[in-house]
């Protein structure tokens, strides 16, 4: 079946540091890949997505590239801010109409950014 | 638009009690989902619906029931609550899930003691 594995957390960084959160997946075919972010006390919000190999998703300074050859979708940001402190989830959606949009999530990575 | 709303925000149940978690969306989305989030774990799909009157089981449906009588509402019923159902529950919706994202509600934190 489908699965998503994220790097172990939590991650603690100083402001303006470089961020990488690793995400690898197992799936047949060509799934769509997502990063969702959950700020304290809130629901999940879509951060970025990529729907085919070599696509790069980007938003709010975050980027992730869909790498079919390494089955990865690592999240990066060049300079983090305190406001980026949140939980980040990598997720995949199986291709095809019978998936009904169901998402498979990784376990989440807690990011804390200190001033 | 209010988006996806969930009530209550918090609830404490005793073992064996029942309750209904409410979820509503005002975006006219056909697809709706219920997830649970356990500490240190990703979200797991409990049930989903592709339209009014149509529901199906997800990955972890045991102990739960759902109904979808309208496009707007997708309540989740817990019968005979157990400590293993202590979790944060999220409802989500999507218009066309193969093309659009899922929109999440703020969650309901449930404790069963």
Interface residues (C-beta under 8 A of the other chain):
Chain A: X4 X6 X34 X36 X41 X42 X43 X44 X45 X46 X49 X89 X91 X93 X96 X97 X99 X100 X101 X102 X103 X104 X105 X106 X107 X108
Chain B: X4 X31 X33 X40 X41 X42 X43 X44 X45 X48 X50 X56 X58 X90 X92 X94 X97 X98 X101 X102 X104 X105 X106 X107
